[in-house]
Amino acid sequence: MLAVNGKLGNLTLLFLVFASLFGIVLAFFFVVNPPFMVQDDYALRKPLAGGTLAVICLLGIFAALYPNPCAKITGLRKHTESVHSSVRSSSQVFRGHHVVCSPYSTHIIRVGNSVFCATCSGLVVGAIAALVCVGLFFFENLRINIPPLLLVSVGAMSVTATLLYPTVPSRFQNGFARFSTGILLPVGSFLVLAGVNEAVKSLSASFFFVMVSVLWLATKMSLSQWEHRRTCTQCTLNTCKIKQVV
């Protein structure tokens, strides 16, 4: 049964990755060859598109700051616990909701005496930056004198870097790089949406790419879980005698 679940999980992850990459390709297609759905630039198009992305960013911030309540809602808590089932101890220490051990040292950043999850911290900072950009571009009508294709290109590279980072060999990883790629995901999503919005001027197209940004976030979460499973599977420790805190 575990083998079957593992295969289904891998297939789901592969589907998410390919769907996310396809979404990036579609963004380029919409900008280079705008589809027939192009609409007139009416007043509520940009606020509605920007407001939807802003809601997604706010939900992402909540999920990053309060992972435990979100785990209960999404049903990920049980899955997350099973990731560390190889540890033969009933007590574990978590810092920045990661197990305290050397393989996870690249998953955290330290600020003074505090320890934070590098990816979640990056996502929060990136989401706040994206909210500021959404307010200026979609609500204050700030003009971005950059071609839509360039906006989408930079956004696509940012999203791709975030999604591919978990595949980088652990010896080349560090907390700062993981924090930086976390910032790139929401900022890249904003850039893609802004580029498509300028090129296509379609509310339906804008809503579609807001949903694609949600897909990118779900893919990032799934890739992180895959990386955690890989890290614990490769771990050579047989016991973990760490005192439970918090």
Buried (B, 14 or more C-beta within 10 A) or exposed (E): EEEEEEEEBEEEBEEBBEBBBEBBEBBBEBBEEBEEEEEEEEEEBBBBBBBBBBEBBEBBBBBBEEBEEBBEEEEBBEBBEEBBEBBEEEEBBBBBBBBBBEBBEBBBBEEEEEBBBBBBBBBBBBBBBBBEBBEBBBEEEEEBEEEBBEBBBBBBBBBBBBBEBBEBEBEEBBBEBBBBBBBBBBBBBBBBBBBBBBBBBBBEBBBBBBEBBBBBBBBBBBBBBBBBBBBBEEBEEEEBEBEEEE
